[in-house]
Amino acid sequence: MVTPPRVEPSADGRVARALRAVPVPAALIVLVALSGVVLGRVYADPLLTRLMAGAAVGSVLVSVAARRLPSWLVAPLSVAALAGWTLLSLRLAAAHAALPGGLGEVAADAARNAIPRLLTAMIPVEPAPDTVLVPVVAAWLAGLTAAEVALRAGRVLLGYLPPALLYAGALYVVGPNADPAIGPTVLFAAVAAAGLATPGRRDGPAPDPVAGLSPAVRAAVRLRLVAASAAGLAVVVALAALLAPVVAAQVDERPVDPRRYVEPPRVESLDENPLIRISGWALNPDQRLLDVRTSGGAAGDGSPRIRLAVLSDYDGVTWRVGATYRNAGRILPAAEPAPNAATDEVRQEITVGDLTGRLLPAVPTPREVTGARVAYDPATGTLIRPEGLAPGLRYEVSSVRERPDANLLPTANVPAGDEVARVLRVADGAPEPVRRLATQLAESNGAPYARADAIATFLAEHYRVTADAPSGHAYPNLAFFLFGPRNGGGQRGTSEQFAAAFAVLGRLAGLPTRVVVGFEPKGDGPVRAADAYAWPEVLFDGVGWVPFDPMPRPDSEPRPVEEDFRPQPEDPPPSEVPAPTEEPSATPPAAAPAPGRSGGGLGTPVLVGGGAGGLLLVVGAVLAVLVAMRRRLTRSRLDAGDPGERVAGAWRELTDALRLAGHPVGPDLAAAEVAERARRTLAEARAARPGEGAASGDPDGAVVDELAGLLNQAGFAPGSVTPEQAERAARLSAGFADALRAARSRWRQVLWTVHPGPLRWRR
């Protein structure tokens, strides 16, 4: 038997076959890398996206290079390459985050804490070893699995499953913390389709599966193939028809944030309420807690206060931080300073001495921390080190210190509403003498700043500072501090009692207050326990949080409390009740009618009629007051303030109209999205009452686009809105509200005018 000679493929054939082999691996690399693009949207740096893209390239290329090897060898080779790429990624992330320690220590810590730290990290997430480990490993494993299934087994569509699951997982982890990933998702689908559409490596035409069969059998097989294809198509269409409404309903839903299922780092009671440590530090004034070296700041300001914790919650027993800490990287979320506050950057190098716990001292407000892994609460600005403090720990903090404009304080107001309810809340059980003292101080001082200054002055002039005062700031402790006998230990305390008493009296007087615990160093060098200090702060509109000092001046002699505070008795003593001064009437009083006889009073019908009439008058008066208040609110929005404020008022009139129509809009929607909903709402309202067609001159729903544009102009270009544009915005909002009200029933039009909702809705 003669063996036919082997025909070597030509160079052109080899090139063509290589080109046909490229699209599927390239598609797999892009699909896995797109997961890194989606997940990288919540990271503070593109490092994670690059590392996941490298994992995608490495995992697929290892499988491509090992295609001719036995399948059992591919996994060990790929895992070895994965270990190398993971260690390189951890080293790059550690250098990026400036974390101390060797690679082994960093890798072990990341392996122990990767998942909880990833799900409790603050947005944007700092690319650190513990926040990149899981995504990099997941990307490599997805690329390895996809390449083996798609390339070795030839199941391209099934090979797309690991990248699709990785992509869905990235979307779930991001949740509502980034904009919808429309672009990456469209690209994912396009690349997947292109990979499926690419012809395989088979040379020549595909063989006919029914070749060689008899005509009758061939016809039966083809009929079965057509029937199976039709059945499959029918199943796909039925599933699409059933699932399409469910999927469409989820489009406008807010994604679930997986972080709500993971408990963030917590602290012990000593760190939750560091105010109780003031008395202990006062008894050991020479204890060396920290060493500080400061640079930056305005000249002549001296050493800035170092903040340890901000305590906003008070339940009548203890002050607490009440923070939700999120793991953070070096760069912390930036908070906008108060509009009129001057700012300067302060940089400190702090070395921990005898200070214990987890709270990390820093000048408010920290922006960057190096040398220590931290968790941060943006609401209070409090930092913790989850591992706890240790002697010798050294870190650097860069902070932006705010200095409020003191000239604005005498006329500044204080905010109110749900946003500040936390710092206005007064727990039940406040002692009556404390309430009366707060009322007396508030009645004699009308402006908020005058009230706060009066409370600070009262405490500074009437009480004494002593280092041996016992700790405690519950209601009974504060009552004893304020009104207890001096010879029995009352009317004296540490900064704990002064700050807590100020904060409670301030809240009873209507001021949003909080207590801050920290240190007041004398300069660079050691910070001792004697420098520990607690002070109260009050929140003012347009100014921000302002610290107050209720502590007595050195060498001042306190005045007795009774000189300024004499609670008035609620009822006069019996001896002081004045005797009646009426002179006896010359006409004796008429005798009372006997029981059962008419006393000449009004009859029952008259009483019923009079009561009904009085009730109608009361209802009419209430409705008239509501109409007047609604009109006054509209005039204040559209006519008061500068043009930008008037445009904002016109926009609030539009959103109130949508809410009155039963279509409220959330605060998370952009102006263009609200405009789209407004157009749709007006169109649906008119379509529901075809007999009440739009009258001549009624505005089209598209006018809200112009109003949305004016709102964006006022928000992003302050001062650029002209009075004419403000008047135009008022006309547009009024026309839209009138058109929306006209499309409703008569009864609902009347209810629209007197509805009290706009008077109490948050504005």
Summary of the structure (lengths in Angstrom):
residues: 763
radius of gyration: 37.2
end to end distance: 95.8
largest distance: 154.6
contacts: 2226
relative contact order: 0.06
helix: 53%
strand: 12%
